[in-house]
């Protein structure tokens, strides 16, 4: 008999996690450490990364790698350092991301590039950077943080929707191309998540009412609502799953 604890286990797996200094990334780091994984924390701000590492209090299970993931020349260097530190890269989670809430007619080229560079371009090039190590170890898992807006449009989010739509297609393309190397590539697509960064947006009652009206479950997600999907895609339970986007959106994309 196979027990659920083993099927969904991430114990001793090496997780490379971007956007790890705050918000969802920090919550995911806590999730993996508490379940026995080893975590490489990647973000731009070294001080914040050090604070997260201290709070995790995981000694040999955690290491920090300060890096601006939009600087694609740094990514192979970081991947090499992570592999040297832990001896494997079992799971890459491309969690780093940004948004620009602005009418399409007012969006500048730089603002467009900033969103696409972080949300889509860095996900591709970090995936490319870990590929040799996953190929050498005969397998691995890549999880992109997508969004319900890979599937639907929304006001003042033309760049964001475009970037997440790109992530969905990138997931499919890499899954097909790297299946021969036993590298599984999937995405998680959440709805709006309650974080300190999104709290201010929901002070706008018109916006809040509109968002809630589009979520059949009638509530926002919390970071912990992503835990099941992330653990599933990181664990042996999903060893026949690739090229998929798993929406954690309260039913938004079901309309």
Order of alpha helices (4+ residues) and beta strands (2+ residues): alpha-beta-alpha-beta-alpha-beta-alpha-beta-alpha-alpha-beta-alpha-beta-alpha-alpha-alpha-beta
